[in-house]
Each structure stands twice: as C-alpha cells, then as structure tokens.
Amino acid sequence: MKFDFAQDSLLGADGDRRTGYAYNATVIENYKGSFPHPHSYYWNYKDGESSKNDWTVSRLNTVNLNTNFINNIGTNWKSLIASDTWYIGGISFDNGLRKGAKTAYNYEVGANSSSTVYDAKIGLPYVSEYGYAADPSYWT
C-alpha cells in the first residue's frame, strides 16, 4: 500500500493512464495541502481490452504497476518486493458489490474462485479486502 498518490514519476504516463480527467481540487487540498494533482488510471481500458475482466491483460497491471513502478522505485526497494500469486479469475459486479464481503471473498479466492492465477510483484487489493475493512454488518 502506498500512503500517498503515485505520480507519473512512479507509474509513468503510458499504460492505462487516464487523460482529460481532473480530481476535485477541494478534495485534494483538504487531503494534503498543495501538491500536483494525481492522475487516474483505468484498470483495463486501452487496446480494446475494456470488456475483459482479466488482470493479466490490464495495462495498469503490466505497464504502470509491474513495469514502470517496479523500475522507478529504485534497486533496493525493488529487491525487497517478492513476486506473489494473485487469483484473478474475475468476479461479477453483483457478487463483488451487492452480496457482501463473504460472497466476494468466495468468488475471488475462496470456494467459488477461478483457478486462474497470475504471478507479479504488485497487485491491487481484492474487493473483499475493502469489504472486510468496512463495518461488520457488510461482511455477510
């Protein structure tokens, strides 16, 4: 996890960087005073891949995180990050958002998960991790 917004110096201006989108300046100022506005990134948009719910073809994953970020953090930090196996079979919108963290977990890495995996150094939190960070009433 990163404590702050990553800028182009870490993630690059290529891959799935979103252009033409501006964050609300008031929200940014309340967050950390004056600093360059962060860019946003699609999770999987360019090159006609937007319809695929597959992390292996996401340019955010392959270009911005696991190429640019890894190469821009420095040799020492890069050597401290191990590759890990990410379960990436995809989850439906309904199971990921509307049915609670327990259902999301089961479809991401639990009993109903896909056998599709991807090895990489950097990944994004699973939907269920956000769900379990919420109030316990959302867990089931």
N, CA, C and O atoms as a GROMACS GRO file, in nm:
protein
  560
    1MET      N    1   0.084  -0.117   0.000
    1MET     CA    2   0.000   0.000   0.000
    1MET      C    3   0.089   0.124   0.000
    1MET      O    4   0.195   0.126   0.062
    2LYS      N    5   0.044   0.223  -0.069
    2LYS     CA    6   0.118   0.349  -0.073
    2LYS      C    7   0.041   0.452   0.008
    2LYS      O    8  -0.081   0.460  -0.002
    3PHE      N    9   0.112   0.531   0.088
    3PHE     CA   10   0.047   0.627   0.176
    3PHE      C   11  -0.004   0.750   0.103
    3PHE      O   12  -0.079   0.829   0.161
    4ASP      N   13   0.034   0.768  -0.021
    4ASP     CA   14   0.004   0.890  -0.093
    4ASP      C   15  -0.024   0.857  -0.239
    4ASP      O   16  -0.008   0.743  -0.281
    5PHE      N   17  -0.065   0.957  -0.315
    5PHE     CA   18  -0.090   0.937  -0.456
    5PHE      C   19   0.041   0.912  -0.529
    5PHE      O   20   0.141   0.979  -0.501
    6ALA      N   21   0.042   0.820  -0.620
    6ALA     CA   22   0.159   0.798  -0.706
    6ALA      C   23   0.148   0.889  -0.828
    6ALA      O   24   0.042   0.900  -0.888
    7GLN      N   25   0.256   0.954  -0.862
    7GLN     CA   26   0.260   1.044  -0.975
    7GLN      C   27   0.322   0.975  -1.096
    7GLN      O   28   0.363   0.859  -1.089
    8ASP      N   29   0.329   1.047  -1.208
    8ASP     CA   30   0.389   0.993  -1.330
    8ASP      C   31   0.533   0.946  -1.308
    8ASP      O   32   0.579   0.854  -1.376
    9SER      N   33   0.603   1.007  -1.215
    9SER     CA   34   0.742   0.969  -1.189
    9SER      C   35   0.752   0.824  -1.142
    9SER      O   36   0.857   0.763  -1.156
   10LEU      N   37   0.646   0.770  -1.086
   10LEU     CA   38   0.644   0.630  -1.044
   10LEU      C   39   0.569   0.541  -1.143
   10LEU      O   40   0.618   0.435  -1.182
   11LEU      N   41   0.450   0.584  -1.183
   11LEU     CA   42   0.364   0.499  -1.264
   11LEU      C   43   0.377   0.521  -1.414
   11LEU      O   44   0.332   0.438  -1.494
   12GLY      N   45   0.437   0.632  -1.454
   12GLY     CA   46   0.452   0.661  -1.595
   12GLY      C   47   0.328   0.727  -1.653
   12GLY      O   48   0.221   0.728  -1.592
   13ALA      N   49   0.344   0.782  -1.772
   13ALA     CA   50   0.234   0.849  -1.842
   13ALA      C   51   0.180   0.761  -1.953
   13ALA      O   52   0.098   0.806  -2.034
   14ASP      N   53   0.223   0.636  -1.959
   14ASP     CA   54   0.178   0.544  -2.063
   14ASP      C   55   0.082   0.443  -2.000
   14ASP      O   56   0.013   0.476  -1.904
   15GLY      N   57   0.076   0.323  -2.051
   15GLY     CA   58  -0.012   0.221  -1.995
   15GLY      C   59  -0.156   0.262  -2.000
   15GLY      O   60  -0.208   0.301  -2.105
   16ASP      N   61  -0.223   0.254  -1.886
   16ASP     CA   62  -0.365   0.288  -1.879
   16ASP      C   63  -0.390   0.417  -1.802
   16ASP      O   64  -0.491   0.430  -1.731
   17ARG      N   65  -0.300   0.513  -1.815
   17ARG     CA   66  -0.320   0.644  -1.753
   17ARG      C   67  -0.438   0.713  -1.820
   17ARG      O   68  -0.447   0.717  -1.943
   18ARG      N   69  -0.525   0.766  -1.740
   18ARG     CA   70  -0.645   0.832  -1.789
   18ARG      C   71  -0.614   0.980  -1.812
   18ARG      O   72  -0.562   1.047  -1.722
   19THR      N   73  -0.646   1.031  -1.927
   19THR     CA   74  -0.623   1.172  -1.956
   19THR      C   75  -0.756   1.245  -1.963
   19THR      O   76  -0.860   1.184  -1.987
   20GLY      N   77  -0.750   1.374  -1.942
   20GLY     CA   78  -0.871   1.455  -1.953
   20GLY      C   79  -0.963   1.446  -1.835
   20GLY      O   80  -1.080   1.483  -1.844
   21TYR      N   81  -0.913   1.397  -1.721
   21TYR     CA   82  -0.995   1.384  -1.602
   21TYR      C   83  -0.928   1.462  -1.490
   21TYR      O   84  -0.809   1.446  -1.467
   22ALA      N   85  -1.003   1.547  -1.422
   22ALA     CA   86  -0.946   1.626  -1.312
   22ALA      C   87  -1.018   1.592  -1.182
   22ALA      O   88  -1.141   1.586  -1.178
   23TYR      N   89  -0.941   1.570  -1.078
   23TYR     CA   90  -1.000   1.550  -0.946
   23TYR      C   91  -1.053   1.682  -0.893
   23TYR      O   92  -1.009   1.789  -0.936
   24ASN      N   93  -1.146   1.676  -0.802
   24ASN     CA   94  -1.199   1.793  -0.738
   24ASN      C   95  -1.088   1.857  -0.654
   24ASN      O   96  -1.038   1.795  -0.561
   25ALA      N   97  -1.049   1.981  -0.687
   25ALA     CA   98  -0.938   2.048  -0.620
   25ALA      C   99  -0.962   2.065  -0.471
   25ALA      O  100  -0.867   2.059  -0.393
   26THR      N  101  -1.086   2.085  -0.428
   26THR     CA  102  -1.116   2.100  -0.286
   26THR      C  103  -1.084   1.973  -0.210
   26THR      O  104  -1.028   1.978  -0.101
   27VAL      N  105  -1.120   1.860  -0.266
   27VAL     CA  106  -1.090   1.731  -0.202
   27VAL      C  107  -0.940   1.714  -0.188
   27VAL      O  108  -0.892   1.672  -0.082
   28ILE      N  109  -0.866   1.745  -0.292
   28ILE     CA  110  -0.721   1.731  -0.289
   28ILE      C  111  -0.660   1.826  -0.186
   28ILE      O  112  -0.573   1.786  -0.110
   29GLU      N  113  -0.705   1.951  -0.183
   29GLU     CA  114  -0.650   2.048  -0.088
   29GLU      C  115  -0.678   2.005   0.055
   29GLU      O  116  -0.591   2.020   0.142
   30ASN      N  117  -0.795   1.953   0.082
   30ASN     CA  118  -0.827   1.905   0.216
   30ASN      C  119  -0.743   1.785   0.254
   30ASN      O  120  -0.715   1.763   0.372
   31TYR      N  121  -0.702   1.708   0.154
   31TYR     CA  122  -0.623   1.588   0.181
   31TYR      C  123  -0.482   1.623   0.223
   31TYR      O  124  -0.435   1.573   0.326
   32LYS      N  125  -0.412   1.706   0.147
   32LYS     CA  126  -0.270   1.728   0.175
   32LYS      C  127  -0.221   1.864   0.130
   32LYS      O  128  -0.106   1.875   0.085
   33GLY      N  129  -0.299   1.965   0.140
   33GLY     CA  130  -0.248   2.096   0.101
   33GLY      C  131  -0.218   2.104  -0.047
   33GLY      O  132  -0.290   2.047  -0.129
   34SER      N  133  -0.113   2.174  -0.081
   34SER     CA  134  -0.081   2.199  -0.221
   34SER      C  135   0.020   2.099  -0.274
   34SER      O  136   0.133   2.093  -0.225
   35PHE      N  137  -0.018   2.022  -0.371
   35PHE     CA  138   0.072   1.929  -0.440
   35PHE      C  139   0.013   1.900  -0.577
   35PHE      O  140  -0.104   1.926  -0.600
   36PRO      N  141   0.094   1.845  -0.668
   36PRO     CA  142   0.042   1.817  -0.802
   36PRO      C  143  -0.079   1.724  -0.797
   36PRO      O  144  -0.080   1.627  -0.722
   37HIS      N  145  -0.178   1.754  -0.876
   37HIS     CA  146  -0.297   1.669  -0.878
   37HIS      C  147  -0.261   1.531  -0.930
   37HIS      O  148  -0.187   1.519  -1.028
   38PRO      N  149  -0.313   1.428  -0.867
   38PRO     CA  150  -0.283   1.293  -0.913
   38PRO      C  151  -0.359   1.262  -1.042
   38PRO      O  152  -0.464   1.319  -1.070
   39HIS      N  153  -0.305   1.172  -1.117
   39HIS     CA  154  -0.374   1.124  -1.235
   39HIS      C  155  -0.454   1.001  -1.197
   39HIS      O  156  -0.427   0.938  -1.095
   40SER      N  157  -0.550   0.969  -1.276
   40SER     CA  158  -0.624   0.846  -1.252
   40SER      C  159  -0.588   0.747  -1.362
   40SER      O  160  -0.539   0.785  -1.469
   41TYR      N  161  -0.613   0.622  -1.334
   41TYR     CA  162  -0.577   0.514  -1.425
   41TYR      C  163  -0.697   0.422  -1.441
   41TYR      O  164  -0.767   0.392  -1.344
   42TYR      N  165  -0.720   0.379  -1.563
   42TYR     CA  166  -0.819   0.274  -1.585
   42TYR      C  167  -0.759   0.144  -1.537
   42TYR      O  168  -0.637   0.127  -1.539
   43TRP      N  169  -0.841   0.053  -1.493
   43TRP     CA  170  -0.784  -0.075  -1.453
   43TRP      C  171  -0.757  -0.162  -1.576
   43TRP      O  172  -0.667  -0.246  -1.573
   44ASN      N  173  -0.833  -0.143  -1.682
   44ASN     CA  174  -0.813  -0.222  -1.803
   44ASN      C  175  -0.895  -0.160  -1.915
   44ASN      O  176  -1.011  -0.195  -1.934
   45TYR      N  177  -0.835  -0.068  -1.989
   45TYR     CA  178  -0.914   0.006  -2.087
   45TYR      C  179  -0.856   0.008  -2.227
   45TYR      O  180  -0.927  -0.021  -2.323
   46LYS      N  181  -0.729   0.040  -2.242
   46LYS     CA  182  -0.671   0.064  -2.374
   46LYS      C  183  -0.659  -0.064  -2.456
   46LYS      O  184  -0.672  -0.175  -2.404
   47ASP      N  185  -0.634  -0.045  -2.583
   47ASP     CA  186  -0.612  -0.154  -2.678
   47ASP      C  187  -0.731  -0.249  -2.689
   47ASP      O  188  -0.714  -0.367  -2.719
   48GLY      N  189  -0.852  -0.199  -2.665
   48GLY     CA  190  -0.971  -0.280  -2.685
   48GLY      C  191  -0.993  -0.388  -2.581
   48GLY      O  192  -1.073  -0.479  -2.603
   49GLU      N  193  -0.924  -0.379  -2.468
   49GLU     CA  194  -0.937  -0.482  -2.366
   49GLU      C  195  -1.040  -0.448  -2.259
   49GLU      O  196  -1.054  -0.522  -2.161
   50SER      N  197  -1.113  -0.338  -2.276
   50SER     CA  198  -1.202  -0.291  -2.169
   50SER      C  199  -1.312  -0.389  -2.134
   50SER      O  200  -1.366  -0.383  -2.023
   51SER      N  201  -1.346  -0.478  -2.223
   51SER     CA  202  -1.453  -0.572  -2.193
   51SER      C  203  -1.403  -0.697  -2.122
   51SER      O  204  -1.483  -0.782  -2.082
   52LYS      N  205  -1.272  -0.710  -2.106
   52LYS     CA  206  -1.217  -0.829  -2.041
   52LYS      C  207  -1.193  -0.803  -1.893
   52LYS      O  208  -1.122  -0.709  -1.856
   53ASN      N  209  -1.251  -0.886  -1.810
   53ASN     CA  210  -1.229  -0.880  -1.666
   53ASN      C  211  -1.113  -0.972  -1.633
   53ASN      O  212  -1.130  -1.074  -1.565
   54ASP      N  213  -0.994  -0.937  -1.681
   54ASP     CA  214  -0.878  -1.025  -1.668
   54ASP      C  215  -0.754  -0.941  -1.638
   54ASP      O  216  -0.708  -0.866  -1.724
   55TRP      N  217  -0.702  -0.953  -1.518
   55TRP     CA  218  -0.589  -0.875  -1.473
   55TRP      C  219  -0.463  -0.900  -1.555
   55TRP      O  220  -0.376  -0.813  -1.561
   56THR      N  221  -0.451  -1.015  -1.619
   56THR     CA  222  -0.330  -1.044  -1.696
   56THR      C  223  -0.316  -0.956  -1.819
   56THR      O  224  -0.204  -0.938  -1.868
   57VAL      N  225  -0.425  -0.900  -1.872
   57VAL     CA  226  -0.416  -0.814  -1.990
   57VAL      C  227  -0.432  -0.666  -1.954
   57VAL      O  228  -0.430  -0.581  -2.043
   58SER      N  229  -0.446  -0.634  -1.827
   58SER     CA  230  -0.460  -0.496  -1.784
   58SER      C  231  -0.328  -0.422  -1.799
   58SER      O  232  -0.226  -0.466  -1.747
   59ARG      N  233  -0.331  -0.309  -1.871
   59ARG     CA  234  -0.210  -0.229  -1.887
   59ARG      C  235  -0.175  -0.156  -1.756
   59ARG      O  236  -0.058  -0.123  -1.735
   60LEU      N  237  -0.272  -0.130  -1.670
   60LEU     CA  238  -0.242  -0.078  -1.536
   60LEU      C  239  -0.151  -0.178  -1.464
   60LEU      O  240  -0.054  -0.138  -1.399
   61ASN      N  241  -0.182  -0.305  -1.477
   61ASN     CA  242  -0.102  -0.410  -1.415
   61ASN      C  243   0.033  -0.427  -1.484
   61ASN      O  244   0.138  -0.414  -1.420
   62THR      N  245   0.030  -0.456  -1.613
   62THR     CA  246   0.153  -0.495  -1.683
   62THR      C  247   0.247  -0.380  -1.711
   62THR      O  248   0.369  -0.398  -1.711
   63VAL      N  249   0.194  -0.259  -1.736
   63VAL     CA  250   0.279  -0.144  -1.770
   63VAL      C  251   0.301  -0.053  -1.649
   63VAL      O  252   0.415  -0.032  -1.608
   64ASN      N  253   0.192   0.000  -1.593
   64ASN     CA  254   0.205   0.102  -1.489
   64ASN      C  255   0.257   0.047  -1.356
   64ASN      O  256   0.342   0.110  -1.293
   65LEU      N  257   0.208  -0.068  -1.313
   65LEU     CA  258   0.250  -0.121  -1.183
   65LEU      C  259   0.371  -0.214  -1.191
   65LEU      O  260   0.470  -0.192  -1.121
   66ASN      N  261   0.364  -0.316  -1.275
   66ASN     CA  262   0.468  -0.418  -1.275
   66ASN      C  263   0.583  -0.393  -1.372
   66ASN      O  264   0.671  -0.478  -1.387
   67THR      N  265   0.582  -0.279  -1.440
   67THR     CA  266   0.698  -0.238  -1.518
   67THR      C  267   0.746  -0.102  -1.469
   67THR      O  268   0.855  -0.092  -1.412
   68ASN      N  269   0.667   0.003  -1.489
   68ASN     CA  270   0.710   0.139  -1.453
   68ASN      C  271   0.737   0.153  -1.303
   68ASN      O  272   0.846   0.195  -1.264
   69PHE      N  273   0.639   0.120  -1.220
   69PHE     CA  274   0.655   0.137  -1.076
   69PHE      C  275   0.775   0.057  -1.026
   69PHE      O  276   0.861   0.111  -0.955
   70ILE      N  277   0.781  -0.069  -1.062
   70ILE     CA  278   0.892  -0.154  -1.018
   70ILE      C  279   1.027  -0.097  -1.061
   70ILE      O  280   1.123  -0.099  -0.984
   71ASN      N  281   1.035  -0.047  -1.183
   71ASN     CA  282   1.162   0.007  -1.233
   71ASN      C  283   1.193   0.147  -1.181
   71ASN      O  284   1.308   0.190  -1.188
   72ASN      N  285   1.093   0.219  -1.128
   72ASN     CA  286   1.114   0.356  -1.081
   72ASN      C  287   1.132   0.371  -0.931
   72ASN      O  288   1.162   0.481  -0.884
   73ILE      N  289   1.114   0.265  -0.854
   73ILE     CA  290   1.127   0.278  -0.708
   73ILE      C  291   1.270   0.259  -0.660
   73ILE      O  292   1.298   0.280  -0.542
   74GLY      N  293   1.359   0.220  -0.747
   74GLY     CA  294   1.498   0.201  -0.708
   74GLY      C  295   1.531   0.055  -0.684
   74GLY      O  296   1.444  -0.024  -0.649
   75THR      N  297   1.655   0.022  -0.704
   75THR     CA  298   1.701  -0.118  -0.695
   75THR      C  299   1.679  -0.177  -0.556
   75THR      O  300   1.638  -0.293  -0.544
   76ASN      N  301   1.706  -0.099  -0.451
   76ASN     CA  302   1.691  -0.153  -0.315
   76ASN      C  303   1.547  -0.191  -0.285
   76ASN      O  304   1.519  -0.301  -0.237
   77TRP      N  305   1.454  -0.099  -0.313
   77TRP     CA  306   1.312  -0.128  -0.288
   77TRP      C  307   1.264  -0.242  -0.377
   77TRP      O  308   1.190  -0.330  -0.332
   78LYS      N  309   1.305  -0.240  -0.502
   78LYS     CA  310   1.264  -0.346  -0.596
   78LYS      C  311   1.305  -0.483  -0.545
   78LYS      O  312   1.229  -0.579  -0.557
   79SER      N  313   1.424  -0.493  -0.488
   79SER     CA  314   1.473  -0.622  -0.439
   79SER      C  315   1.399  -0.671  -0.315
   79SER      O  316   1.405  -0.789  -0.281
   80LEU      N  317   1.328  -0.582  -0.247
   80LEU     CA  318   1.254  -0.619  -0.126
   80LEU      C  319   1.112  -0.667  -0.153
   80LEU      O  320   1.044  -0.715  -0.063
   81ILE      N  321   1.067  -0.653  -0.277
   81ILE     CA  322   0.931  -0.694  -0.312
   81ILE      C  323   0.936  -0.828  -0.384
   81ILE      O  324   0.996  -0.840  -0.491
   82ALA      N  325   0.873  -0.926  -0.326
   82ALA     CA  326   0.870  -1.061  -0.384
   82ALA      C  327   0.754  -1.075  -0.480
   82ALA      O  328   0.651  -1.008  -0.465
   83SER      N  329   0.769  -1.161  -0.576
   83SER     CA  330   0.655  -1.196  -0.661
   83SER      C  331   0.558  -1.279  -0.579
   83SER      O  332   0.598  -1.355  -0.490
   84ASP      N  333   0.431  -1.264  -0.608
   84ASP     CA  334   0.328  -1.338  -0.538
   84ASP      C  335   0.227  -1.389  -0.639
   84ASP      O  336   0.222  -1.342  -0.753
   85THR      N  337   0.148  -1.483  -0.597
   85THR     CA  338   0.042  -1.536  -0.683
   85THR      C  339  -0.087  -1.463  -0.653
   85THR      O  340  -0.132  -1.457  -0.538
   86TRP      N  341  -0.146  -1.406  -0.758
   86TRP     CA  342  -0.271  -1.333  -0.746
   86TRP      C  343  -0.380  -1.415  -0.814
   86TRP      O  344  -0.362  -1.465  -0.925
   87TYR      N  345  -0.494  -1.430  -0.746
   87TYR     CA  346  -0.608  -1.503  -0.802
   87TYR      C  347  -0.691  -1.404  -0.881
   87TYR      O  348  -0.743  -1.307  -0.826
   88ILE      N  349  -0.705  -1.428  -1.010
   88ILE     CA  350  -0.758  -1.326  -1.098
   88ILE      C  351  -0.870  -1.375  -1.189
   88ILE      O  352  -0.883  -1.326  -1.301
   89GLY      N  353  -0.947  -1.467  -1.146
   89GLY     CA  354  -1.049  -1.523  -1.232
   89GLY      C  355  -1.162  -1.429  -1.268
   89GLY      O  356  -1.243  -1.460  -1.356
   90GLY      N  357  -1.168  -1.316  -1.204
   90GLY     CA  358  -1.276  -1.221  -1.233
   90GLY      C  359  -1.395  -1.247  -1.142
   90GLY      O  360  -1.421  -1.360  -1.103
   91ILE      N  361  -1.464  -1.142  -1.111
   91ILE     CA  362  -1.581  -1.151  -1.024
   91ILE      C  363  -1.689  -1.065  -1.087
   91ILE      O  364  -1.660  -0.957  -1.140
   92SER      N  365  -1.812  -1.111  -1.080
   92SER     CA  366  -1.921  -1.032  -1.137
   92SER      C  367  -1.947  -0.909  -1.050
   92SER      O  368  -1.914  -0.907  -0.931
   93PHE      N  369  -2.004  -0.807  -1.110
   93PHE     CA  370  -2.040  -0.685  -1.038
   93PHE      C  371  -2.132  -0.718  -0.922
   93PHE      O  372  -2.112  -0.667  -0.811
   94ASP      N  373  -2.230  -0.802  -0.946
   94ASP     CA  374  -2.327  -0.837  -0.843
   94ASP      C  375  -2.260  -0.906  -0.724
   94ASP      O  376  -2.284  -0.868  -0.609
   95ASN      N  377  -2.176  -1.005  -0.750
   95ASN     CA  378  -2.108  -1.076  -0.641
   95ASN      C  379  -2.002  -0.991  -0.572
   95ASN      O  380  -1.973  -1.012  -0.455
   96GLY      N  381  -1.945  -0.896  -0.643
   96GLY     CA  382  -1.842  -0.812  -0.585
   96GLY      C  383  -1.895  -0.694  -0.505
   96GLY      O  384  -1.829  -0.648  -0.412
   97LEU      N  385  -2.013  -0.645  -0.541
   97LEU     CA  386  -2.063  -0.524  -0.476
   97LEU      C  387  -2.187  -0.546  -0.392
   97LEU      O  388  -2.199  -0.489  -0.284
   98ARG      N  389  -2.278  -0.624  -0.441
   98ARG     CA  390  -2.411  -0.629  -0.379
   98ARG      C  391  -2.433  -0.740  -0.278
   98ARG      O  392  -2.532  -0.738  -0.205
   99LYS      N  393  -2.344  -0.836  -0.271
   99LYS     CA  394  -2.373  -0.953  -0.186
   99LYS      C  395  -2.283  -0.965  -0.064
   99LYS      O  396  -2.286  -1.068   0.004
  100GLY      N  397  -2.203  -0.864  -0.033
  100GLY     CA  398  -2.122  -0.864   0.089
  100GLY      C  399  -1.983  -0.921   0.069
  100GLY      O  400  -1.953  -0.986  -0.031
  101ALA      N  401  -1.899  -0.895   0.169
  101ALA     CA  402  -1.758  -0.934   0.161
  101ALA      C  403  -1.739  -1.085   0.158
  101ALA      O  404  -1.648  -1.134   0.091
  102LYS      N  405  -1.822  -1.160   0.229
  102LYS     CA  406  -1.807  -1.305   0.232
  102LYS      C  407  -1.827  -1.365   0.092
  102LYS      O  408  -1.750  -1.451   0.050
  103THR      N  409  -1.930  -1.322   0.021
  103THR     CA  410  -1.954  -1.370  -0.115
  103THR      C  411  -1.840  -1.328  -0.207
  103THR      O  412  -1.791  -1.408  -0.286
  104ALA      N  413  -1.797  -1.201  -0.197
  104ALA     CA  414  -1.685  -1.154  -0.280
  104ALA      C  415  -1.562  -1.239  -0.255
  104ALA      O  416  -1.495  -1.279  -0.350
  105TYR      N  417  -1.530  -1.267  -0.129
  105TYR     CA  418  -1.413  -1.350  -0.095
  105TYR      C  419  -1.424  -1.488  -0.158
  105TYR      O  420  -1.328  -1.539  -0.215
  106ASN      N  421  -1.541  -1.549  -0.149
  106ASN     CA  422  -1.559  -1.684  -0.205
  106ASN      C  423  -1.537  -1.687  -0.355
  106ASN      O  424  -1.487  -1.786  -0.408
  107TYR      N  425  -1.575  -1.580  -0.425
  107TYR     CA  426  -1.556  -1.576  -0.570
  107TYR      C  427  -1.417  -1.528  -0.609
  107TYR      O  428  -1.373  -1.553  -0.722
  108GLU      N  429  -1.347  -1.462  -0.521
  108GLU     CA  430  -1.211  -1.416  -0.551
  108GLU      C  431  -1.108  -1.523  -0.521
  108GLU      O  432  -1.030  -1.561  -0.608
  109VAL      N  433  -1.106  -1.573  -0.398
  109VAL     CA  434  -1.003  -1.668  -0.357
  109VAL      C  435  -1.056  -1.788  -0.279
  109VAL      O  436  -0.979  -1.875  -0.240
  110GLY      N  437  -1.185  -1.793  -0.257
  110GLY     CA  438  -1.245  -1.898  -0.176
  110GLY      C  439  -1.303  -2.013  -0.256
  110GLY      O  440  -1.253  -2.048  -0.364
  111ALA      N  441  -1.408  -2.071  -0.202
  111ALA     CA  442  -1.467  -2.194  -0.257
  111ALA      C  443  -1.513  -2.182  -0.401
  111ALA      O  444  -1.505  -2.280  -0.475
  112ASN      N  445  -1.562  -2.067  -0.444
  112ASN     CA  446  -1.614  -2.050  -0.580
  112ASN      C  447  -1.517  -1.978  -0.673
  112ASN      O  448  -1.557  -1.931  -0.780
  113SER      N  449  -1.390  -1.969  -0.635
  113SER     CA  450  -1.294  -1.892  -0.715
  113SER      C  451  -1.250  -1.968  -0.839
  113SER      O  452  -1.263  -2.091  -0.848
  114SER      N  453  -1.199  -1.894  -0.933
  114SER     CA  454  -1.144  -1.949  -1.055
  114SER      C  455  -1.005  -2.003  -1.027
  114SER      O  456  -0.941  -1.961  -0.930
  115SER      N  457  -0.958  -2.093  -1.108
  115SER     CA  458  -0.822  -2.144  -1.092
  115SER      C  459  -0.720  -2.057  -1.165
  115SER      O  460  -0.601  -2.090  -1.168
  116THR      N  461  -0.766  -1.946  -1.224
  116THR     CA  462  -0.676  -1.857  -1.296
  116THR      C  463  -0.591  -1.778  -1.198
  116THR      O  464  -0.644  -1.712  -1.109
  117VAL      N  465  -0.459  -1.785  -1.215
  117VAL     CA  466  -0.367  -1.713  -1.128
  117VAL      C  467  -0.267  -1.635  -1.213
  117VAL      O  468  -0.250  -1.662  -1.331
  118TYR      N  469  -0.203  -1.539  -1.150
  118TYR     CA  470  -0.106  -1.454  -1.217
  118TYR      C  471   0.004  -1.422  -1.117
  118TYR      O  472  -0.025  -1.380  -1.005
  119ASP      N  473   0.129  -1.441  -1.154
  119ASP     CA  474   0.241  -1.410  -1.067
  119ASP      C  475   0.295  -1.272  -1.101
  119ASP      O  476   0.328  -1.244  -1.216
  120ALA      N  477   0.304  -1.184  -1.001
  120ALA     CA  478   0.354  -1.049  -1.019
  120ALA      C  479   0.397  -0.994  -0.884
  120ALA      O  480   0.359  -1.046  -0.779
  121LYS      N  481   0.475  -0.888  -0.888
  121LYS     CA  482   0.518  -0.822  -0.765
  121LYS      C  483   0.410  -0.731  -0.708
  121LYS      O  484   0.392  -0.724  -0.586
  122ILE      N  485   0.339  -0.661  -0.794
  122ILE     CA  486   0.243  -0.560  -0.750
  122ILE      C  487   0.102  -0.600  -0.794
  122ILE      O  488   0.082  -0.645  -0.906
  123GLY      N  489   0.006  -0.582  -0.706
  123GLY     CA  490  -0.133  -0.608  -0.738
  123GLY      C  491  -0.220  -0.505  -0.668
  123GLY      O  492  -0.170  -0.416  -0.601
  124LEU      N  493  -0.348  -0.518  -0.683
  124LEU     CA  494  -0.444  -0.430  -0.616
  124LEU      C  495  -0.518  -0.511  -0.510
  124LEU      O  496  -0.530  -0.633  -0.523
  125PRO      N  497  -0.568  -0.446  -0.406
  125PRO     CA  498  -0.646  -0.518  -0.306
  125PRO      C  499  -0.769  -0.583  -0.369
  125PRO      O  500  -0.828  -0.530  -0.463
  126TYR      N  501  -0.806  -0.697  -0.316
  126TYR     CA  502  -0.928  -0.763  -0.360
  126TYR      C  503  -1.049  -0.685  -0.310
  126TYR      O  504  -1.040  -0.615  -0.209
  127VAL      N  505  -1.161  -0.696  -0.380
  127VAL     CA  506  -1.285  -0.631  -0.337
  127VAL      C  507  -1.321  -0.674  -0.196
  127VAL      O  508  -1.365  -0.591  -0.116
  128SER      N  509  -1.304  -0.800  -0.164
  128SER     CA  510  -1.339  -0.849  -0.030
  128SER      C  511  -1.254  -0.783   0.079
  128SER      O  512  -1.300  -0.767   0.192
  129GLU      N  513  -1.131  -0.745   0.048
  129GLU     CA  514  -1.046  -0.677   0.147
  129GLU      C  515  -1.105  -0.540   0.183
  129GLU      O  516  -1.101  -0.499   0.299
  130TYR      N  517  -1.159  -0.472   0.084
  130TYR     CA  518  -1.229  -0.346   0.112
  130TYR      C  519  -1.353  -0.375   0.195
  130TYR      O  520  -1.384  -0.302   0.289
  131GLY      N  521  -1.424  -0.480   0.160
  131GLY     CA  522  -1.546  -0.516   0.233
  131GLY      C  523  -1.521  -0.550   0.378
  131GLY      O  524  -1.595  -0.506   0.466
  132TYR      N  525  -1.415  -0.627   0.405
  132TYR     CA  526  -1.384  -0.664   0.543
  132TYR      C  527  -1.325  -0.548   0.623
  132TYR      O  528  -1.319  -0.554   0.745
  133ALA      N  529  -1.283  -0.440   0.555
  133ALA     CA  530  -1.237  -0.320   0.624
  133ALA      C  531  -1.355  -0.232   0.664
  133ALA      O  532  -1.338  -0.136   0.740
  134ALA      N  533  -1.473  -0.262   0.614
  134ALA     CA  534  -1.593  -0.185   0.644
  134ALA      C  535  -1.658  -0.236   0.772
  134ALA      O  536  -1.607  -0.328   0.836
  135ASP      N  537  -1.768  -0.178   0.807
  135ASP     CA  538  -1.845  -0.220   0.923
  135ASP      C  539  -1.881  -0.368   0.911
  135ASP      O  540  -1.916  -0.413   0.802
  136PRO      N  541  -1.874  -0.445   1.020
  136PRO     CA  542  -1.905  -0.588   1.015
  136PRO      C  543  -2.042  -0.622   0.959
  136PRO      O  544  -2.063  -0.735   0.915
  137SER      N  545  -2.136  -0.530   0.960
  137SER     CA  546  -2.268  -0.558   0.905
  137SER      C  547  -2.262  -0.585   0.754
  137SER      O  548  -2.355  -0.644   0.698
  138TYR      N  549  -2.154  -0.543   0.688
  138TYR     CA  550  -2.139  -0.566   0.545
  138TYR      C  551  -2.068  -0.698   0.513
  138TYR      O  552  -2.058  -0.734   0.396
  139TRP      N  553  -2.019  -0.769   0.611
  139TRP     CA  554  -1.937  -0.887   0.587
  139TRP      C  555  -2.016  -1.002   0.526
  139TRP      O  556  -1.964  -1.073   0.439
  140THR      N  557  -2.137  -1.022   0.567
  140THR     CA  558  -2.214  -1.135   0.516
  140THR      C  559  -2.331  -1.088   0.431
  140THR      O  560  -2.407  -1.171   0.380
   0.00000   0.00000   0.00000
